[in-house]
């Protein structure tokens, strides 16, 4: 149940629309998307009309990965074309390969910055790659590039199982995570500084010409000057969830943790805490 909730929050945070679409969407093996209306499914082709047009086109089923109908139903046909690989990727090719997906980043219960999402993805890759053992981690650039080439976007990733994402990336495992950061209390910090100045022995006197020399108010003692500065520090509550899925779509690891620290970058400590408990982490 926790995994289902985590997946829902992930998709929500990266901008997946929950509003029903008005058209059918054909996703082709080359990553191209066709938006319109499916008029019929024949033995080897699909009859299709682009939105706002009237001409009926025939699309080969062999060129189609899936159709997402306006009703929300998804029908699959083929796998993606991947450069340098055949459509049938064996388990041996997947074996001991891992990819880290872009993290969901939620700030104050709203979808956060995509830059921050990619930053956490990169930091997670860097940490786990240092403790990879006999595993091979797909680089962040390659992971994101393969997702884009396969036509997997924030708006349609909900139509794929994690097993299918593994196949697209050519890996045995994918790591999926979510970071939630919320403002909590503010802390007032008061600092006081004091400066002491020695006046020195500069007492006043009258010279031989009758002139007043020196400071008549100087008693030869030192004098202190003080200043007080008040600053406000924002505290944050940070929680992180980590999941690992294999190429069969099984969730083999799922754990969340709330950080003890109250700084905005407390996710870094939380990431290390969870990473050390992952079965893929090698000391």
C-alpha positions as CSV (number, residue, x, y, z in Angstrom):
1,X,0.0,0.0,0.0
2,X,2.9,2.3,0.9
3,X,4.4,1.7,-2.6
4,X,1.2,2.6,-4.3
5,X,1.0,5.9,-2.3
6,X,4.6,6.7,-3.2
7,X,4.0,6.1,-6.9
8,X,1.0,8.3,-6.8
9,X,2.9,11.2,-5.2
10,X,5.8,10.7,-7.6
11,X,3.6,11.0,-10.6
12,X,1.7,14.0,-9.1
13,X,5.0,15.8,-8.3
14,X,6.4,15.6,-11.8
15,X,3.3,17.0,-13.4
16,X,1.2,14.1,-14.5
17,X,-2.2,15.4,-15.4
18,X,-5.2,13.7,-13.9
19,X,-7.6,15.3,-16.2
20,X,-9.0,12.9,-18.9
21,X,-7.6,13.5,-22.3
22,X,-9.9,14.3,-25.2
23,X,-8.0,12.4,-27.9
24,X,-6.3,9.0,-28.5
25,X,-2.5,9.0,-28.4
26,X,-0.4,6.6,-30.5
27,X,3.1,6.2,-29.3
28,X,5.4,4.8,-32.0
29,X,8.6,2.7,-31.6
30,X,10.7,5.7,-32.7
31,X,9.3,7.8,-29.9
32,X,6.9,9.8,-32.1
33,X,3.4,10.6,-30.6
34,X,0.3,10.9,-32.8
35,X,-2.7,12.6,-31.2
36,X,-6.2,12.3,-32.7
37,X,-8.8,9.6,-33.0
38,X,-8.4,5.8,-33.7
39,X,-11.1,4.9,-36.1
40,X,-10.4,1.2,-36.3
41,X,-7.9,-1.6,-35.6
42,X,-7.3,-4.0,-38.5
43,X,-5.2,-7.1,-38.7
44,X,-1.9,-5.3,-39.4
45,X,-2.8,-1.6,-39.4
46,X,-4.6,1.1,-37.4
47,X,-7.0,3.6,-39.0
48,X,-6.2,7.0,-37.5
49,X,-7.3,10.7,-37.9
50,X,-5.2,13.5,-36.5
51,X,-7.0,16.0,-34.3
52,X,-8.6,18.8,-36.2
53,X,-8.2,16.9,-39.5
54,X,-10.5,14.6,-41.6
55,X,-8.1,12.4,-43.6
56,X,-7.8,8.8,-42.4
57,X,-4.3,7.4,-42.2
58,X,-3.2,3.8,-42.0
59,X,-0.5,3.1,-39.3
60,X,1.4,-0.2,-39.2
61,X,0.9,-2.0,-35.9
62,X,4.6,-3.0,-36.2
63,X,5.5,0.7,-35.8
64,X,3.3,1.2,-32.6
65,X,4.4,0.7,-29.0
66,X,1.0,1.5,-27.5
67,X,-2.3,3.4,-27.8
68,X,-3.5,5.5,-24.9
69,X,-7.2,5.9,-25.6
70,X,-9.2,9.0,-24.5
71,X,-11.0,6.7,-22.0
72,X,-7.7,6.1,-20.2
73,X,-7.4,2.5,-21.5
74,X,-3.9,1.5,-22.7
75,X,-3.3,-1.1,-25.4
76,X,0.3,-2.3,-26.0
77,X,1.6,-3.6,-29.4
78,X,5.5,-3.6,-29.5
79,X,8.6,-2.6,-27.7
80,X,10.7,0.5,-28.4
81,X,13.4,0.7,-31.0
82,X,16.7,1.2,-29.1
83,X,19.9,2.2,-31.0
84,X,22.4,-0.7,-31.1
85,X,20.0,-3.2,-29.6
86,X,17.4,-5.6,-30.9
87,X,13.8,-5.3,-29.7
88,X,14.2,-8.5,-27.7
89,X,16.6,-7.6,-24.9
90,X,17.7,-10.7,-22.9
91,X,18.0,-10.9,-19.2
92,X,21.7,-11.4,-19.6
93,X,22.0,-8.0,-21.2
94,X,20.1,-6.5,-18.2
95,X,22.0,-8.4,-15.6
96,X,23.6,-6.3,-12.8
97,X,22.8,-3.0,-14.5
98,X,21.1,-0.2,-12.6
99,X,19.6,3.2,-13.5
100,X,18.5,6.0,-11.2
101,X,15.4,7.7,-12.3
102,X,14.7,11.5,-11.9
103,X,13.5,12.1,-8.3
104,X,10.2,13.5,-7.4
105,X,10.8,16.7,-5.5
106,X,7.9,18.2,-3.4
107,X,8.4,21.5,-1.7
108,X,5.7,22.7,0.7
109,X,3.3,20.1,-0.7
110,X,3.7,21.4,-4.3
111,X,5.6,20.0,-7.2
112,X,9.2,21.4,-6.9
113,X,11.8,22.6,-9.4
114,X,12.8,20.1,-12.1
115,X,16.4,21.3,-11.6
116,X,16.3,20.2,-8.0
117,X,14.8,16.8,-9.1
118,X,17.7,16.2,-11.5
119,X,20.2,17.4,-8.8
120,X,19.1,14.8,-6.4
121,X,19.1,12.2,-9.1
122,X,22.7,13.1,-9.9
123,X,23.7,13.0,-6.2
124,X,22.1,9.6,-5.7
125,X,23.9,8.2,-8.8
126,X,27.3,9.6,-7.5
127,X,26.8,8.1,-4.1
128,X,25.7,4.6,-5.2
129,X,28.2,4.5,-8.0
130,X,31.0,4.8,-5.4
131,X,29.6,1.7,-3.7
132,X,28.6,-0.3,-6.8
133,X,30.5,-3.5,-6.2
134,X,30.0,-5.6,-9.2
135,X,27.1,-3.5,-10.5
136,X,27.1,-1.2,-13.5
137,X,25.2,2.1,-13.1
138,X,23.8,3.8,-16.2
139,X,24.9,7.5,-16.2
140,X,22.3,10.1,-15.5
141,X,22.7,11.6,-19.0
142,X,22.2,8.3,-20.7
143,X,19.2,7.4,-18.5
144,X,17.4,10.7,-19.2
145,X,18.3,10.6,-22.9
146,X,17.0,7.0,-23.4
147,X,13.7,8.0,-21.7
148,X,13.3,11.0,-24.0
149,X,14.2,9.0,-27.1
150,X,11.7,6.3,-26.1
151,X,9.0,9.0,-25.8
152,X,8.7,8.6,-22.0
153,X,7.7,11.9,-20.5
154,X,6.2,13.3,-17.3
155,X,2.8,13.1,-18.9
156,X,2.8,9.5,-20.0
157,X,5.1,7.6,-17.6
158,X,2.1,6.5,-15.7
159,X,1.3,4.2,-18.7
160,X,4.4,2.1,-18.1
161,X,5.3,-0.5,-15.6
162,X,8.7,-0.4,-13.9
163,X,9.5,-3.6,-15.8
164,X,8.9,-1.8,-19.1
165,X,11.1,1.1,-17.9
166,X,13.9,-1.4,-17.1
167,X,13.5,-2.7,-20.7
168,X,13.7,0.7,-22.2
169,X,16.9,1.5,-20.2
170,X,18.4,-1.9,-20.7
171,X,18.9,-2.5,-17.0
172,X,18.0,-5.1,-14.3
173,X,17.1,-2.5,-11.7
174,X,15.7,1.0,-11.5
175,X,15.9,3.2,-8.4
176,X,13.0,5.6,-7.9
177,X,12.8,8.2,-5.1
178,X,10.8,11.1,-3.7
179,X,12.0,14.0,-1.5
180,X,9.5,16.1,0.4
181,X,10.7,19.4,2.1
182,X,8.3,21.6,4.1
183,X,8.9,24.8,6.0
184,X,8.2,24.5,9.7
185,X,9.2,27.0,12.5
186,X,11.5,30.0,12.4
187,X,14.2,30.4,15.0
188,X,15.4,33.8,16.3
189,X,19.1,34.0,16.9
190,X,20.5,37.0,18.8
191,X,24.2,37.9,18.7
192,X,26.0,40.5,20.8
193,X,29.4,42.0,20.2
194,X,31.4,44.3,22.4
195,X,34.3,46.6,21.5
196,X,36.6,48.1,24.1
197,X,38.6,51.2,23.3
198,X,41.4,52.5,25.6
199,X,41.3,56.3,25.8
200,X,44.9,56.3,27.1
201,X,46.4,58.9,29.4
202,X,45.5,62.1,27.6
203,X,44.4,64.3,30.5
204,X,44.0,68.0,29.8
205,X,46.6,70.6,30.9
206,X,47.6,74.2,30.2
207,X,50.8,74.8,28.4
208,X,53.2,77.7,29.0
209,X,51.3,79.9,26.6
210,X,48.1,79.4,28.5
211,X,46.5,77.0,25.9
212,X,44.4,74.0,26.9
213,X,45.9,70.8,25.7
214,X,44.2,67.4,25.7
215,X,40.7,66.2,26.6
216,X,39.3,67.8,29.8
217,X,36.8,64.9,30.0
218,X,39.3,62.1,29.7
219,X,39.8,60.2,32.9
220,X,42.4,57.8,31.4
221,X,39.9,54.8,31.6
222,X,38.8,52.5,28.7
223,X,35.3,52.6,27.2
224,X,33.2,49.7,25.8
225,X,30.8,49.8,22.9
226,X,28.2,47.1,22.3
227,X,25.9,46.1,19.4
228,X,23.1,43.4,19.2
229,X,22.0,41.7,16.0
230,X,18.9,39.5,15.7
231,X,18.5,37.1,12.8
232,X,15.8,34.6,11.8
233,X,16.6,31.0,10.6
234,X,14.0,29.0,8.7
235,X,13.6,25.4,9.8
236,X,12.5,22.6,7.5
237,X,11.1,19.1,7.8
238,X,12.5,16.6,5.3
239,X,11.4,13.1,4.4
240,X,12.7,10.7,1.7
241,X,11.3,7.6,0.1
242,X,13.4,5.1,-1.9
243,X,12.2,2.2,-4.1
244,X,14.0,-0.4,-6.1
245,X,12.2,-2.3,-8.9
246,X,13.6,-5.2,-11.0
247,X,13.1,-5.9,-14.7
248,X,10.0,-8.0,-13.8
249,X,8.4,-5.0,-12.2
250,X,8.7,-6.4,-8.7
251,X,9.3,-3.9,-5.9
252,X,12.3,-5.4,-4.1
253,X,13.1,-2.5,-1.7
254,X,10.9,0.3,-0.2
255,X,11.8,2.4,2.7
256,X,11.2,6.0,3.9
257,X,12.9,8.1,6.5
258,X,12.3,11.5,8.1
259,X,15.4,13.5,8.7
260,X,16.5,14.5,12.2
261,X,18.1,17.7,10.9
262,X,16.1,20.8,10.1
263,X,18.2,22.4,7.4
264,X,17.0,22.8,3.8
265,X,19.7,20.4,2.5
266,X,19.0,17.7,5.1
267,X,18.0,15.3,2.3
268,X,21.7,14.7,1.7
269,X,22.1,13.1,5.1
270,X,18.8,11.2,4.6
271,X,20.0,9.9,1.2
272,X,23.1,8.5,2.8
273,X,21.0,6.9,5.6
274,X,18.7,5.1,3.1
275,X,21.4,4.2,0.6
276,X,23.4,2.2,3.2
277,X,20.2,0.1,3.8
278,X,19.6,-0.7,0.1
279,X,20.5,-4.2,-1.1
280,X,22.4,-2.7,-4.0
281,X,24.7,-0.7,-1.7
282,X,28.2,-2.3,-1.4
283,X,30.5,-1.2,1.4
